[in-house]
Structures are given as structure tokens and as C-alpha cells.
Amino acid sequence: MTLVTTTIENRIARVTLNRADKLNAISLEMLDEVIAAAHALKDAPANCVILEGAGRGFCAGIDVMSLSSLLGQDMQKVLVERTHGERNRFQEFSLAWRDLDMPVIAALHGVCFGAGLQLAAAADIRIAAPDTKLSVMEMKWGLVPDMGGMVTLPKLLRGDVLRRLTYTAEVITAPHAVDCGLVTEIADEPAARALELAALIATQSPSAIRAAKRLAAVAETHTEPAVLMAEAQAQAALIGTPDQMAAIARGMAKK
């Protein structure tokens, strides 16, 4: 069985975690399929990506039984050795989605725990069903978030909230997650809402959407002068291009 499936229609890629019988818990095999799915989208004819889970939940986290196969191995080699640029295999699992040049929307339902939460945190937007439960779950197993979460979560959460959720492995509700910035919005049908939003994004200028994503990343991490320069350079590169002229034509036609 394919553990991750990807379909592309109307320039929208839908990537589904497909291990429903295990609440999409991430086995080592599935980990590699998630990474491969992200890498395959780099050159795909898509303007937006929806990341979702089959069955009753988005992702219950790492499959602890699968991890048992690592016992007895040299963990310095498994975790500290860089296998994907500046990352290991587990960090690439989530950060490969952040690296995509098109927006990624995570549609959450059921549970979003541990590895699943770190995967969702790498998306640009997170839409959750009202009854979704979320947790930085690693402390429950005597571990810390190590799948890119400490890169992405501090951009979403205040430091004290991040520490509390990490230290306690507390399970929070979707409304609470919205309040603290972990979830973007709540929808009764998150996948349908994600598709609606993706369809809107897919109608925009592809080059402007990609430039906006790059610019937002600069804005989160760089100094004011660097952000101002990045704004100017991005705009200068867009003005007068075929994509921009097409956007003007669409706007004038609607007007």
C-alpha cells in the first residue's frame, strides 16, 4: 500500500497521509515517503498544496513501535549526521514542506500529535476541524521535538506557550490552538475549506505567489533593512512580467 498519495488537479496538489488504520502514525517507511512526496512537488505543475490525512485523524505522531528498530544503533550517526544538507532525515520530513516555493495548507482533523504537529507547523496555513486535538507530544515518551519543530513552532507560538506545551505534552483543542497562534482557522470541513482557499490561491499569479512566500520567510527572520531590500527586489522582478500583466488583465476584466 502506498503510504502517501499525491494528486494534482486545477494546479492544486493534494497530498494525503494514507495509513488510516494507524491514525497515520509515521513509520520509518512512511517518513521516507513523506519526504519523497515533498521533493516530487518541487517541479510539479501546482500553485498550492493541501496536506491532509486519511481516516479519523491527520497524524497521531511517530509510530513508536517502528522506532524500536533504531534501538541498538549509533544514535549519533542516526540523528546527528547530516543527510539532507543541514538536516537529518527526521528534520527533512517537515522542513521539506516549508521549503516548497508554493503555499502549503494543512487540513487537520481528529488528532495532530508529535510528528504530525511538526509536519503541520511547516505549512503556511493550518485549518482545523472544531474537535481536533493537538499536542507537542514528545515529552510523553521522554523525548524532545526533533523533526524541525524547534525551527517552525517558535514562529507561531510565544516562547512561554511553546515551553509549556513542550514541557507538559498537554493536549489542546482547536479553539485553544487558534488563540495561541498554532492554528490559522477552524472549519467544520477543513479539507473542503482548504480546497476553497487553495482554489483562490491557484488563480493568482504563480510568480507573485512564490515571491510572496519567499518574502514572508525573509520578513520572519531578517533585519528591517534586509526586509525592505527584499521587498524592493521582489517587486522589481515582478513588474512587467507576463504573469503580472495577466493579473492586471484579469483584474481589469472583473472591474
Long-range contacts (C-beta under 8 A, 24 or more apart in sequence): 2-33, 3-27, 3-29, 3-30, 3-33, 4-30, 4-33, 4-34, 4-36, 4-37, 6-37, 6-40, 6-41, 8-44, 8-45, 8-46, 10-199, 10-202, 11-45, 11-46, 11-47, 11-48, 11-202, 12-46, 12-47, 12-48, 12-49, 12-50, 12-195, 12-198, 12-199, 12-202, 13-41, 13-44, 13-46, 13-48, 13-49, 13-50, 14-49, 14-50, 14-52, 14-195, 15-41, 15-49, 15-50, 15-51, 15-52, 16-52, 16-53, 16-54, 17-51, 17-52, 17-53, 17-54, 17-58, 17-59, 18-54, 19-54, 20-53, 20-54, 20-55, 20-56, 21-55, 22-60, 22-63, 23-55, 23-56, 23-57, 23-59, 23-60, 23-110, 23-111, 24-53, 24-54, 24-55, 24-57, 24-58, 24-59, 24-60, 24-116, 25-59, 25-60, 25-61, 25-62, 25-63, 25-66, 26-59, 26-61, 26-62, 26-63, 26-66, 26-93, 26-115, 26-116, 27-63, 27-66, 28-66, 28-67, 28-69, 28-70, 29-66, 30-63, 31-89, 31-90, 31-93, 32-89, 34-93, 34-96, 34-119, 35-84, 35-89, 35-92, 35-93, 35-96, 38-96, 38-97, 38-99, 38-100, 39-96, 41-100, 41-102, 42-100, 42-101, 46-102, 46-202, 47-102, 47-201, 47-202, 47-204, 47-206, 47-209, 48-102, 48-103, 48-104, 48-105, 48-198, 48-201, 48-202, 48-209, 49-97, 49-100, 49-102, 49-103, 49-104, 49-105, 49-198, 50-104, 50-105, 50-106, 50-107, 50-191, 50-194, 50-195, 50-198, 51-97, 51-104, 51-105, 51-106, 51-107, 51-119, 51-120, 51-123, 52-106, 52-107, 52-190, 52-191, 52-194, 53-108, 53-109, 53-110, 53-116, 55-110, 56-109, 56-110, 57-109, 57-110, 57-111, 57-112, 57-116, 58-106, 58-107, 58-108, 58-109, 58-110, 58-111, 58-112, 58-116, 58-120, 58-132, 59-111, 59-112, 59-113, 59-115, 59-116, 59-117, 59-119, 59-120, 60-111, 60-113, 60-114, 60-116, 61-113, 61-114, 61-115, 61-116, 61-117, 61-137, 62-114, 62-115, 64-141, 79-146, 87-148, 90-146, 90-147, 90-148, 91-146, 91-147, 91-148, 91-151, 92-148, 93-118, 93-119, 93-147, 93-148, 94-118, 94-119, 94-121, 94-122, 94-147, 94-148, 94-149, 94-152, 95-122, 95-148, 95-151, 95-152, 96-122, 97-122, 97-123, 98-122, 98-123, 98-148, 98-151, 98-152, 101-210, 101-213, 101-214, 102-206, 102-209, 102-210, 102-213, 103-198, 103-201, 103-209, 103-213, 105-194, 105-197, 105-198, 106-194, 107-190, 107-191, 107-193, 107-194, 108-132, 108-134, 108-174, 108-183, 108-190, 109-190, 109-191, 113-137, 113-171, 114-138, 114-145, 115-147, 117-149, 118-145, 118-147, 118-148, 118-149, 118-152, 118-153, 119-147, 121-148, 121-149, 121-152, 121-153, 121-156, 121-182, 122-148, 122-152, 124-213, 125-184, 125-194, 125-197, 126-182, 126-183, 126-184, 127-183, 127-184, 127-185, 127-186, 127-187, 127-190, 127-193, 127-194, 127-197, 128-174, 128-177, 128-178, 128-183, 128-185, 128-186, 128-187, 128-190, 129-174, 129-186, 129-187, 129-188, 129-189, 129-190, 130-174, 130-175, 130-186, 130-188, 131-173, 131-174, 132-173, 132-174, 132-177, 132-183, 132-190, 133-171, 133-172, 133-173, 133-174, 134-171, 134-172, 134-173, 134-174, 134-177, 134-182, 134-183, 135-165, 135-169, 135-170, 135-171, 135-172, 136-162, 136-165, 136-166, 136-169, 137-169, 138-166, 138-169, 139-166, 139-167, 139-168, 139-169, 140-169, 153-182, 155-220, 156-181, 156-182, 157-181, 157-182, 203-250, 204-247, 205-238, 205-243, 205-244, 205-246, 205-247, 206-243, 207-238, 207-241, 207-243, 207-244, 208-238, 208-243, 208-244, 208-247, 211-237, 211-238
